[in-house]
Amino acid sequence: MSRRPTAFVVALLLLFTLPAEHASATGDLPGALTFGGVQRTYVLHVPAGVQHPTALVLNLHGGGQTGRTQAALTNYNAIADQRGWVVAYPDGIDFSWADGRGASIPDRRGVDDVGFLATLIGRLSHDFGIAPGRVFVTGMSAGGFMATRLACDRADLVTAIAPVASTLGNAVHCNPSRPVSVLTVHGTADTVVPYRGGRVVGRGGASTVVSAPTMADRWLAFDRCPRAVSTPIDGGKRLAANGCADGTEVAFVTIEGWGHTWPSGRATAFDASQAGAQFFAAHGA
């Protein structure tokens, strides 16, 4: 029984190490890098026929999920194909992230997920020639918490984020080194990460988080925004401030009656993937 499976794996790994112009026609690829003595994995989607992707998006899964499930949940490959972007779906250790709340196994083990994601950004930006100012991060639930923590700690690498159904742990320090554009989306009926904040019981245990409105207010302050304006949208409202420091924007979408699920434009009028992509496109340097 031969060596065919092994040969196939080796060939695939060799293919992944080729320069971006060769990788661009390969579609979805499993990727791995060693960080902190641990092999970390991710799925990479490169639009077919795109020689030079114009942006990199990290799309982070929720607790108990994987990069592949996040790709299916958000349909973000279609976004990447439409816009000529490369998108990576990293896998968290124990299906979770060290986002600073202290409840997850990665947090308790002292895993440096900020360092891992920063290293992944560096690797993929180099491989695909992604210009500074063209790196964006989105995520669901625990992945949204991690996206926010990454922006808090490494604003030098991230231009804009779009976290969904997440805020930040009460005790997590956030002092970005520079302004970051933020689109945050939350449902008022979310019983996992309550809209009004408080106790969250997720993979690994309980934590306490700030409310969604409080998180939006913090970003408005971080980015030194003018007064935000609230406008109605189908199924909710959008609070936004343009003209923040360095041309950034902070937007906070509230979906009335929406729970702990990625808004896809099917069950609700709001599509978090399309809205996030439009937001990223508007704020790429």
N, C-alpha and C positions, 0 to 999 in steps of 0.2 A: 504494500500500500504505500506506498511510495512516498516520494518527497514532494508530490505536487502541492499539498496544502502549505508546506513550509516554503517552497519556492514562490508560491503566490504571495505569501505574507512578505517575504523579502522583497519581491518585486514591487509590492505596493508601498513599502517603506522607502525604497529607493526612489520611487516616483514622487513621494511626498517631499523628498529633500531637493528635488529639482527646483530651479529658479521659478519665479512666479509666472513668467511667460509660458512655461511648459505646464505648470499646475492649473492654469486658467481653464483648460478644456476638460478637466477631470471631474467636475461636479462635486459630490460630497466625498470627503476623505477623512479617515480616522487619523488623528494626530496625537503625538505624545511628546512631552519634554520632562526632563528630570529637574525638579526644584526642591531644595531642602532635603535631598537624599531620597525623595519619593518620586516615582514616575506618575506624572499627572496627564490626564487624557482630555481630549476634546474632539468635536466633530467640526470640520471646516467645509463651508460651502462657497465655491467660487463659480460665478456665472459662466456658463459655457461661452467660449469665444471672446471673453473679455481679457484682453492682454494686460491692461493696467487698471485694476480696480481703483476707484476714486475715493473710497473711504473704507474704514474697518469698523464693524459693529461687533461688540461682545454681547451675547444674549444669554443671560444667566437663569438657570432653572430654579424652581422652588424646592422646598424640603421634600425629600422622598422621591425626587424626580432625577432625570439625567439630561444631558445636553440634547440627546435625541428626542426625548419627550418634549423638551422646550421648543425644539424646531417644529415638531408637529403641532403643538399647542398654538404657537404664534403665527405659523405659516410665513415665517420670515425669509425663507428661501425665495419666495415669490417677490418679496420686497427687494432683496439683493439682486435678483434677476432684472427687475424693472429699472433699478438705479445704477447698476454696474458696481455694486459694493461687494466686498468679501465679508462674510459673517462667520463668527466662531461661536460654538456652543460648548463651553468648558464643562467638565464634570467636577462637582464638589466631592470632597472626601466624606464618606458615609452619607452620600446624597444630600449634603448640606454645605454650609459655608461658615467660615470664621468671620462673621460680620460684626463682632464686638459685643453681642448681647450676653455671651457667656454660657448659653444653654446648649449649644450644639457640641457634638464630639470634636469637630475641628477646633472650636474655640477652647474647649477644655484641654485639648492636647497642645495648644499653642501653635497651631498651624498658621503660617503666614500667607493667607490667601490674597492679601493686598500685594505682597511680593510676587506670588505666582501669577496673578493677573497682569501686573506690571511687566513681568518678564515675557509673558505671552504677547502682550501688546508690542513690546520691543522686537520680539522675534518676527511676528507677522508683519509689522510695519516695515521692517527691513526686507523681508522676503518679497513683499508685494509693492514696495516703493510707496507706501502710504505717507503722504505729507503730514507734517505736524499740523494740528488743528483739525484733522479729519478722523479722529477716533471717538466713537460714541459707545455708550453702554446702556442697555435696557435689561430688565429682569422682572420676574414675578415672585412675590412673596419673599422667601429667604433670599432669592436672587435679586430682588429689588432692594432689600436691606444691604446686600453686598455691593450693589451698584452705587448706592448712596455712600457707603463707607469708602469705596474706592475714590469717589469724587472728593470726599472730605480729606483723604490722606494723600492722593496723588492727582490733584487738580492740574498739575503740570502735564499730565498725559491725556487727560480726558476733557474734551470740549463741551460735550452735552450729555445728559443722562435722561432716561425716561423710565423711572421705576413705577411698577404697578402693584397695588395691594400691599404696600409696605411703607414703613417710616424709618425710625432709627431707635435703637435702644436708649433708654433714659440716661444711662451712664456713659454712652459713647461720645467721646470728644470729637467735635467737628469744627475745624478752623481751616478752610481751604486756603491754599497759598495764592490762589487767584480766582476770579469769578468763573463760574460754570453755569451754562444755561441748563435749566431744569424744567421738564414736563413731568408732573407726578399725577397719577390717576388712582382714585380710590372710590369704592362703593360705600354708601351709607349703611347697607345691610351686611357688611362684612363681619362675620362672627369669629373669624380666625385671627385677623389683625384688625381689631375694632377701629372704626373711623375716629372715635373719640379717644383712642389710646387706652393704655392700661395693660392688663395681663394677657400675655400670649402664650399658649401652650403649643409648641411645635416639636419637630423632631429633636430629641435630646432633652426636652424639658421646658420649663417655664421661664419667661422673661417679661420685663416691663418695658413698654414702648411709649413714645410720645404720640400725640394725636396727629392725624393727617393735616388739619389746619395749622397746628403748631409747626410741623415740619415745613409747610409752605411758607409760613411767616419767617422761619429761620433762614430759608434760602433767599427770601426777599431782603432780609437784613444782610446776609453774607454778600450778596451781589449789589448792595447799595442801590436798590431799585426805587423809582418813584412810586407814587401811590398806585396800587393795583386796582384794576377795574373788573367788575363781575358782569358777565353776560350770560344769558340763557342759551343752552344748547339742547338738542333733542335728548330728553331723559335726564337732564341735570343742568349744571352750570359750569362756566369756565372763568376762573379768576386769573388775570394775567397782568404782568407789568413788563412793558417794553422799555428800552432805553436805560437798562441797568448798566452797571460799570462794565467797561470794555465791550459794549454792544451786546451784552447777554440779555436773556429773557427768562423770567420765571412764570410758569403757567401751572395752575392747579385745577384739574378736572374732577368734579364730584358727580358721580352717577347715582341718582336717587334709586334706592331699593336694590342696588346691585350688590352681589355677594363676593365671595373670595374666588373669583374666576377671571381669567383673561378676557376682556371685552373684545369680541371678534367682529362686531358688526352684523352678527346674525341674530343673537338674542337681544341685543341692544343696538341702538343706532350708532353708538360710538365704537370705532375700531382702533384699538390701542396700537396695533402694528402700523397701520397707515398713518395715524396721527403722530406717532413717534418718529417715523421716517420723514414726514414733512417737517417736523420740528428740527430734526438733525440736519436736513438739507438746508434749512433756513439759517442755521447757525454754524455751519462748517466754515472754517477760516479759508 
